[in-house]
Amino acid sequence: MLVKTKTNQLTFVDGRFYHDEDGNYFPSATTLLEAYPKPFALIQWMKEVGSKADEIRDNAGRRGSTVHQLTEDYDHGMECKLLDDNNRPKYSLEEWNMFERYVEFSVNHKPVHAMIEQTFVSNHLKFAGTLDRICTIDGKTYVLDIKTSNGIYNSYWLQLAAYRELYDHSVRTS
């Protein structure tokens, strides 16, 4: 079942694929990482919450998308406000707190963004992905991936390594 399309992206319930200039489709790094074993604690949690797991996952996805949009707006210099014109919250306090942590990170580390939400597709590497940020902090280049989950899993480090490889490959071949 197709969920969403972008110019060069197809998103299904169980994966995301990007195509290159020749129309060849490649899986996203996160789609490939779905094969990585789930942590025992996550499996236990899924058993405990049972049928509510999908609803909790979907809510977390929406929250993550909202926080990502806030951080992107912030990094593009747009004004981000908690309250709308009628003084009603536009975001949940949880979303706003996550955004505030990102702002705190940005103020403390002063990243200089080379790229924001940049998609890379490599027919050489046979995968693709959208990197949240490529930035420089204190003269070093970093790939940043914004996370809103309560835990950092081993697959997170693999995702960052894959994104770094996509970025490095694009720099070497351009």
VORO-726260 format. One record per residue (C-alpha): residue number from 1; residue in three letters; y negated, x, z negated. Coordinates in steps of 0.001 Angstrom, whole numbers. Layout:
residues N
SITE  fipa  fise       yy       xx       zz
SITE   NUM   ALA        Y        X        Z
...
end
This chain:
residues 174
SITE  fipa  fise       yy       xx       zz
SITE     1   MET        0        0        0
SITE     2   LEU    -3374     1432     1032
SITE     3   VAL    -5957     1353    -1730
SITE     4   LYS    -9023     3111     -345
SITE     5   THR   -10191     5018     2712
SITE     6   LYS   -12967     7526     3153
SITE     7   THR   -13934     9396     6291
SITE     8   ASN   -11115    11917     5986
SITE     9   GLN    -9123    10488     3062
SITE    10   LEU    -6392     7917     2531
SITE    11   THR    -5657     6857    -1019
SITE    12   PHE    -2470     5001    -1866
SITE    13   VAL    -1264     3798    -5258
SITE    14   ASP      942     6880    -5512
SITE    15   GLY    -1069     9566    -3752
SITE    16   ARG    -4048    10775    -1792
SITE    17   PHE    -4014    12431     1614
SITE    18   TYR    -6754    14130     3629
SITE    19   HIS    -6856    14968     7309
SITE    20   ASP    -8267    17957     9097
SITE    21   GLU   -10299    18039    12319
SITE    22   ASP    -7091    17696    14385
SITE    23   GLY    -5974    14560    12526
SITE    24   ASN    -3181    16290    10566
SITE    25   TYR    -2711    14768     7109
SITE    26   PHE    -2117    16847     3987
SITE    27   PRO    -1456    15747      389
SITE    28   SER    -4012    16367    -2316
SITE    29   ALA    -3253    18966    -4953
SITE    30   THR    -3033    16183    -7553
SITE    31   THR     -527    14271    -5413
SITE    32   LEU     1655    17378    -5223
SITE    33   LEU     1354    17864    -8988
SITE    34   GLU     2830    14409    -9602
SITE    35   ALA     6172    16209    -9171
SITE    36   TYR     5375    18360   -12218
SITE    37   PRO     7305    17151   -15269
SITE    38   LYS     5367    14914   -17612
SITE    39   PRO     4871    16223   -21163
SITE    40   PHE     7227    14759   -23759
SITE    41   ALA     4277    13332   -25726
SITE    42   LEU     3075    11430   -22648
SITE    43   ILE     6521     9953   -22047
SITE    44   GLN     6715     8895   -25704
SITE    45   TRP     3261     7319   -25499
SITE    46   MET     4265     5378   -22375
SITE    47   LYS     7314     4052   -24208
SITE    48   GLU     5192     3036   -27196
SITE    49   VAL     2550     1147   -25227
SITE    50   GLY     5094     -335   -22820
SITE    51   SER     3682    -2833   -20358
SITE    52   LYS      103    -1961   -21350
SITE    53   ALA      465     1580   -19938
SITE    54   ASP     -772      581   -16474
SITE    55   GLU    -3789    -1254   -17873
SITE    56   ILE    -4682     1688   -20135
SITE    57   ARG    -4263     4118   -17208
SITE    58   ASP    -6432     1964   -14932
SITE    59   ASN    -9169     1679   -17582
SITE    60   ALA    -9069     5449   -18078
SITE    61   GLY    -9409     5904   -14317
SITE    62   ARG   -12457     3649   -14201
SITE    63   ARG   -13969     5476   -17172
SITE    64   GLY   -13325     8822   -15466
SITE    65   SER   -14924     7617   -12228
SITE    66   THR   -17988     6406   -14124
SITE    67   VAL   -18390     9708   -15978
SITE    68   HIS   -17889    11648   -12737
SITE    69   GLN   -20635     9614   -11067
SITE    70   LEU   -22989    10182   -14004
SITE    71   THR   -22394    13945   -13923
SITE    72   GLU   -22856    14038   -10163
SITE    73   ASP   -26125    12101   -10414
SITE    74   TYR   -27274    14430   -13210
SITE    75   ASP   -26413    17556   -11206
SITE    76   HIS   -28345    16164    -8227
SITE    77   GLY   -31400    15812   -10486
SITE    78   MET   -31322    12046   -10766
SITE    79   GLU   -32383    10292   -13952
SITE    80   CYS   -29439     8932   -15927
SITE    81   LYS   -30206     6230   -18475
SITE    82   LEU   -27914     4465   -20909
SITE    83   LEU   -29948     1251   -20823
SITE    84   ASP   -30860     -895   -17841
SITE    85   ASP   -34288    -2443   -17263
SITE    86   ASN   -33439    -5229   -19746
SITE    87   ASN   -32451    -2714   -22457
SITE    88   ARG   -28755    -3515   -22098
SITE    89   PRO   -26185     -718   -21948
SITE    90   LYS   -25066      184   -18445
SITE    91   TYR   -22184     2259   -19801
SITE    92   SER   -19806     2117   -22725
SITE    93   LEU   -20626     4426   -25633
SITE    94   GLU   -17417     6315   -24889
SITE    95   GLU   -18551     6955   -21294
SITE    96   TRP   -22036     7940   -22444
SITE    97   ASN   -20655    10310   -25103
SITE    98   MET   -18503    12017   -22462
SITE    99   PHE   -21553    12354   -20234
SITE   100   GLU   -23573    13791   -23134
SITE   101   ARG   -20894    16461   -23627
SITE   102   TYR   -21277    17430   -19972
SITE   103   VAL   -25063    17623   -20362
SITE   104   GLU   -24591    19780   -23469
SITE   105   PHE   -22256    22074   -21505
SITE   106   SER   -24832    22294   -18696
SITE   107   VAL   -27705    23063   -21085
SITE   108   ASN   -25680    25714   -22952
SITE   109   HIS   -24144    27463   -19918
SITE   110   LYS   -26729    26770   -17192
SITE   111   PRO   -24342    26529   -14230
SITE   112   VAL   -25862    27069   -10794
SITE   113   HIS   -23993    24702    -8495
SITE   114   ALA   -23023    25968    -5066
SITE   115   MET   -21045    22795    -4324
SITE   116   ILE   -20747    19367    -5927
SITE   117   GLU   -17810    17052    -5091
SITE   118   GLN   -16761    19125    -2074
SITE   119   THR   -13566    18297     -161
SITE   120   PHE   -11425    21099     1238
SITE   121   VAL    -8526    20608     3661
SITE   122   SER    -6339    23566     4575
SITE   123   ASN    -3764    23352     7348
SITE   124   HIS    -2813    26913     6400
SITE   125   LEU    -2086    26032     2755
SITE   126   LYS     -816    22526     3692
SITE   127   PHE    -2758    20676      990
SITE   128   ALA    -6258    19485      196
SITE   129   GLY    -8485    18384    -2638
SITE   130   THR   -11949    17442    -3756
SITE   131   LEU   -13387    20058    -6084
SITE   132   ASP   -15782    18667    -8680
SITE   133   ARG   -17981    21755    -8859
SITE   134   ILE   -18200    25305    -7599
SITE   135   CYS   -20774    27055    -9745
SITE   136   THR   -21967    30369   -11023
SITE   137   ILE   -22366    31045   -14732
SITE   138   ASP   -23616    34459   -15832
SITE   139   GLY   -22896    35908   -12393
SITE   140   LYS   -19276    34700   -12189
SITE   141   THR   -18065    31963    -9830
SITE   142   TYR   -16079    29110   -11359
SITE   143   VAL   -14221    26057   -10143
SITE   144   LEU   -14991    23229   -12578
SITE   145   ASP   -12900    20087   -12795
SITE   146   ILE   -14351    17415   -15042
SITE   147   LYS   -11753    15792   -17304
SITE   148   THR   -12150    12736   -19504
SITE   149   SER    -8639    12475   -20914
SITE   150   ASN    -7808    13089   -24555
SITE   151   GLY    -5483    15955   -23712
SITE   152   ILE    -5292    18987   -21475
SITE   153   TYR    -1890    19235   -19833
SITE   154   ASN     -203    22205   -18155
SITE   155   SER     -664    20529   -14766
SITE   156   TYR    -4435    20824   -15296
SITE   157   TRP    -4235    24616   -15022
SITE   158   LEU    -2091    24307   -11903
SITE   159   GLN    -4657    21927   -10393
SITE   160   LEU    -7457    24417   -11076
SITE   161   ALA    -5387    27242    -9564
SITE   162   ALA    -4732    25135    -6450
SITE   163   TYR    -8430    24276    -6151
SITE   164   ARG    -9372    27924    -6556
SITE   165   GLU    -6920    28834    -3794
SITE   166   LEU    -8447    26169    -1510
SITE   167   TYR   -11924    27498    -2221
SITE   168   ASP   -10981    31169    -1853
SITE   169   HIS    -9122    30438     1409
SITE   170   SER   -12143    28613     2819
SITE   171   VAL   -14405    31546     1890
SITE   172   ARG   -11997    34063     3511
SITE   173   THR   -11711    32053     6735
SITE   174   SER   -15346    31066     7192
end
